[in-house]
């Protein structure tokens, strides 16, 4: 493709990079990326991928913007409260970069639709806040031979890893979701808003590296950080049979498993909000 003068100026800092250049920028403009979750992690992911000129960005989210989201979900603004997150995200992305086409998926992914959705994209980024979806995305990407980035945040900590076909998967680290009540949600335990920006930006960088072929991906290892001490660690992950579907000699199922999502303990949340001096 031929760049317009405006594109040459817009993407000049990419084009100057030896490991990206004009060829890499062309790949980005022709790429299709799916972001699952337009929340704390999806916000910086979408913002940086749009700014980078990823040609098509798909957004999956069934929720509407809540006032409590604005502390960390920078895709959305005060005027967007009550608006569907996918619509708010689309408006923000299009205002940032008119080169980007935004595809909306305003519904929850489940075993009946996820494979059809992710099949249309080159790279998948998971930034949800519940374990059933994380495992569903992991298994679906393995069955569809898709590369993806997984991320999670809580309080002052975050962790992420990248999977490409054949590398260690999320199930190589965690075989199944934790027991009910073992891990609190962000709505129960809280999260420092900037943590979402740190981790989401790392996930966006992984996507850009994958699409352009630059550098080494965060495969077969998991990155964790604690913002209280600002310490980062990279822990090796051994690839197991869970990295492959059964048809290829692995343990990942050929049919997707949908784990039940535990309901949020609203009474606990309300009690914590009252203790913090916040309205229920």
C-alpha positions as CSV (number, residue, x, y, z in Angstrom):
1,X,0.0,0.0,0.0
2,X,1.1,3.6,-0.6
3,X,1.1,5.9,2.5
4,X,-0.6,9.3,2.2
5,X,1.5,12.3,3.3
6,X,-0.7,12.4,6.5
7,X,0.0,8.8,7.3
8,X,3.7,9.3,6.8
9,X,3.6,12.1,9.3
10,X,1.3,10.3,11.7
11,X,3.3,7.1,11.8
12,X,6.8,8.6,11.3
13,X,8.1,7.4,14.7
14,X,7.2,3.9,13.8
15,X,8.6,4.2,10.3
16,X,11.9,5.4,11.7
17,X,12.3,2.2,13.8
18,X,14.6,-0.4,12.2
19,X,12.4,-3.3,13.5
20,X,9.2,-1.7,12.2
21,X,9.7,0.6,9.3
22,X,7.3,1.1,6.5
23,X,6.8,-2.6,6.0
24,X,5.8,-3.1,9.7
25,X,3.5,-0.1,9.6
26,X,1.8,-1.6,6.5
27,X,1.3,-4.8,8.4
28,X,-0.3,-2.9,11.3
29,X,-2.7,-1.1,8.9
30,X,-3.7,-4.4,7.4
31,X,-4.1,-6.2,10.7
32,X,-7.2,-7.2,12.6
33,X,-7.1,-7.3,16.4
34,X,-9.8,-8.3,18.9
35,X,-10.0,-6.8,22.4
36,X,-12.2,-8.8,24.8
37,X,-13.3,-6.3,27.5
38,X,-13.4,-2.6,27.1
39,X,-12.6,-1.9,30.7
40,X,-9.4,-1.2,32.7
41,X,-7.1,-3.2,30.5
42,X,-9.0,-2.9,27.2
43,X,-8.9,0.9,27.5
44,X,-5.1,1.4,27.2
45,X,-4.9,-1.6,24.8
46,X,-7.4,0.0,22.4
47,X,-5.9,3.5,22.8
48,X,-2.4,2.4,21.9
49,X,-3.4,0.0,19.1
50,X,-5.6,2.7,17.5
51,X,-2.8,5.3,17.8
52,X,-0.4,2.8,16.2
53,X,-2.7,2.4,13.2
54,X,-4.0,-1.2,13.7
55,X,-6.4,-1.2,10.7
56,X,-9.3,-3.1,12.3
57,X,-10.1,-3.3,16.1
58,X,-12.9,-5.5,17.3
59,X,-14.3,-4.7,20.8
60,X,-16.2,-7.2,22.8
61,X,-18.2,-6.0,25.8
62,X,-21.8,-6.3,27.0
63,X,-21.8,-3.7,29.7
64,X,-22.6,0.0,30.0
65,X,-20.3,2.7,31.4
66,X,-20.6,3.1,35.2
67,X,-19.3,6.1,37.1
68,X,-17.0,3.7,39.1
69,X,-15.3,2.7,35.8
70,X,-13.9,6.1,35.1
71,X,-11.1,5.8,37.8
72,X,-9.2,3.5,35.4
73,X,-11.1,2.9,32.1
74,X,-9.7,5.8,30.1
75,X,-11.7,4.9,26.9
76,X,-14.7,6.4,28.6
77,X,-15.6,9.8,29.9
78,X,-18.2,11.3,32.3
79,X,-20.6,12.0,29.5
80,X,-20.5,8.3,28.6
81,X,-22.0,7.1,31.9
82,X,-25.0,4.9,30.9
83,X,-23.7,4.4,27.4
84,X,-22.7,1.0,26.0
85,X,-19.0,0.5,26.5
86,X,-18.6,-0.6,22.9
87,X,-20.2,2.6,21.6
88,X,-18.1,4.8,23.9
89,X,-14.9,2.9,22.9
90,X,-15.8,3.3,19.2
91,X,-16.2,7.1,19.5
92,X,-12.9,7.5,21.4
93,X,-11.0,5.3,18.9
94,X,-12.4,7.1,15.8
95,X,-11.6,10.5,17.3
96,X,-8.1,9.4,17.8
97,X,-7.4,7.8,14.4
98,X,-9.7,7.9,11.4
99,X,-7.6,5.1,9.8
100,X,-9.0,2.6,12.2
101,X,-12.1,0.6,11.5
102,X,-14.0,-0.4,14.7
103,X,-16.1,-3.6,14.8
104,X,-18.5,-3.9,17.7
105,X,-19.5,-7.1,19.5
106,X,-21.9,-5.9,22.3
107,X,-22.6,-9.2,23.9
108,X,-21.0,-11.8,26.1
109,X,-18.8,-14.5,24.6
110,X,-19.8,-18.1,25.3
111,X,-19.1,-21.5,23.9
112,X,-21.6,-21.0,21.2
113,X,-20.1,-17.9,19.6
114,X,-16.5,-17.3,20.7
115,X,-14.8,-19.5,18.0
116,X,-16.7,-17.8,15.2
117,X,-15.8,-14.3,16.6
118,X,-12.1,-14.9,17.2
119,X,-11.7,-16.7,13.9
120,X,-11.8,-13.4,12.1
121,X,-8.9,-11.8,13.9
122,X,-5.1,-12.0,13.8
123,X,-4.4,-11.5,17.5
124,X,-6.7,-11.6,20.5
125,X,-6.2,-9.6,23.7
126,X,-8.1,-10.7,26.9
127,X,-8.6,-8.1,29.6
128,X,-11.6,-9.4,31.5
129,X,-12.2,-9.5,35.2
130,X,-13.5,-13.1,35.6
131,X,-11.9,-16.5,35.5
132,X,-14.6,-18.3,33.4
133,X,-14.0,-15.9,30.5
134,X,-10.2,-16.2,30.8
135,X,-10.4,-20.0,30.5
136,X,-12.9,-19.8,27.7
137,X,-10.7,-17.4,25.7
138,X,-7.6,-19.5,26.3
139,X,-9.3,-22.7,25.1
140,X,-11.0,-21.2,22.1
141,X,-7.7,-19.6,21.0
142,X,-5.9,-22.9,21.2
143,X,-8.6,-24.7,19.2
144,X,-8.5,-21.9,16.6
145,X,-4.7,-21.7,16.5
146,X,-4.8,-18.0,17.5
147,X,-2.1,-16.0,19.3
148,X,-3.4,-14.1,22.3
149,X,-2.3,-12.0,25.3
150,X,-3.9,-12.6,28.7
151,X,-3.9,-10.0,31.5
152,X,-5.1,-9.6,35.0
153,X,-4.9,-6.9,37.7
154,X,-5.9,-6.6,41.4
155,X,-5.1,-4.1,44.1
156,X,-1.5,-3.0,43.2
157,X,-0.5,-6.1,41.2
158,X,-0.7,-7.3,37.6
159,X,0.3,-10.2,35.5
160,X,0.3,-11.1,31.8
161,X,1.6,-13.7,29.4
162,X,1.4,-14.2,25.6
163,X,0.5,-17.4,23.8
164,X,1.2,-18.4,20.2
165,X,0.3,-21.8,18.8
166,X,2.5,-24.4,20.5
167,X,3.7,-22.3,23.4
168,X,2.6,-22.5,27.1
169,X,-1.0,-21.5,27.7
170,X,-3.0,-20.0,30.6
171,X,-3.9,-23.6,31.5
172,X,-0.3,-24.5,31.8
173,X,-0.2,-22.1,34.8
174,X,-3.7,-22.6,36.2
175,X,-5.5,-25.9,35.4
176,X,-8.9,-24.6,36.3
177,X,-10.6,-21.5,37.9
178,X,-10.0,-21.1,41.6
179,X,-12.7,-22.1,44.2
180,X,-15.5,-19.7,44.8
181,X,-14.4,-16.9,47.1
182,X,-10.7,-17.7,46.9
183,X,-9.8,-14.6,44.8
184,X,-11.7,-11.4,45.3
185,X,-12.8,-9.3,42.3
186,X,-11.6,-5.7,41.7
187,X,-15.1,-4.5,42.9
188,X,-14.5,-6.3,46.2
189,X,-10.8,-5.7,46.8
190,X,-10.1,-2.5,44.8
191,X,-7.4,-1.7,42.2
192,X,-5.1,1.3,41.7
193,X,-6.3,2.9,38.4
194,X,-2.8,3.3,37.0
195,X,-2.1,-0.4,37.3
196,X,-4.6,-1.0,34.4
197,X,-2.5,1.4,32.3
198,X,0.7,-0.3,33.1
199,X,-0.4,-3.8,32.2
200,X,-2.7,-2.8,29.3
201,X,0.2,-1.0,27.7
202,X,2.4,-4.1,28.0
203,X,-0.3,-6.1,26.4
204,X,-0.6,-3.6,23.6
205,X,3.2,-3.8,23.0
206,X,3.0,-7.5,22.7
207,X,0.3,-7.2,20.1
208,X,2.3,-4.7,18.1
209,X,5.4,-6.9,18.3
210,X,3.5,-9.9,17.1
211,X,1.9,-8.1,14.2
212,X,5.2,-6.5,13.0
213,X,7.5,-9.4,13.9
214,X,9.7,-7.2,16.1
215,X,11.4,-8.5,19.2
216,X,10.7,-11.5,21.4
217,X,7.2,-12.2,22.8
218,X,6.3,-12.9,26.4
219,X,5.8,-16.6,25.6
220,X,6.6,-19.6,27.9
221,X,6.9,-17.1,30.7
222,X,4.6,-14.9,32.8
223,X,5.4,-11.3,33.8
224,X,4.2,-10.1,37.2
225,X,4.7,-6.7,38.9
226,X,3.9,-5.1,42.2
227,X,3.4,-1.3,42.0
228,X,3.9,-0.8,45.7
229,X,7.6,-1.8,45.3
230,X,7.7,-1.3,41.5
231,X,9.3,-4.7,41.1
232,X,8.9,-6.7,37.9
233,X,9.5,-10.4,37.7
234,X,9.5,-12.8,34.7
235,X,8.8,-16.4,35.7
236,X,9.3,-19.3,33.2
237,X,6.3,-21.4,32.4
238,X,6.7,-25.0,31.4
239,X,4.7,-26.0,28.3
240,X,2.4,-28.9,29.1
241,X,-0.2,-30.9,27.2
242,X,-2.6,-28.1,28.1
243,X,-1.0,-26.1,25.4
244,X,-2.5,-28.3,22.6
245,X,-6.0,-29.5,21.8
246,X,-6.8,-33.2,22.3
247,X,-6.6,-33.8,18.5
248,X,-3.0,-32.8,18.6
249,X,-2.0,-34.9,21.6
250,X,-2.9,-32.3,24.2
251,X,-5.4,-32.0,27.0
252,X,-7.2,-28.9,25.9
253,X,-10.8,-30.0,25.0
254,X,-12.2,-30.1,21.5
255,X,-15.4,-28.7,22.9
256,X,-15.4,-25.6,25.1
257,X,-16.0,-25.8,28.8
258,X,-18.1,-23.0,30.3
259,X,-17.4,-22.5,34.0
260,X,-20.1,-20.9,36.1
261,X,-19.4,-17.3,37.0
262,X,-19.7,-16.7,40.7
263,X,-22.1,-13.9,41.6
264,X,-20.5,-10.8,43.1
265,X,-21.1,-10.6,46.8
266,X,-23.0,-7.4,46.8
267,X,-23.4,-7.2,50.5
268,X,-19.6,-7.4,51.0
269,X,-19.1,-4.7,48.4
270,X,-21.7,-2.5,50.0
271,X,-20.2,-3.0,53.5
272,X,-16.7,-2.1,52.1
273,X,-18.1,1.0,50.4
274,X,-19.8,2.1,53.6
275,X,-16.6,1.5,55.6
276,X,-14.7,3.7,53.0
277,X,-17.3,6.4,53.4
278,X,-18.8,5.8,50.0
279,X,-22.5,5.6,49.0
280,X,-23.8,2.1,48.4
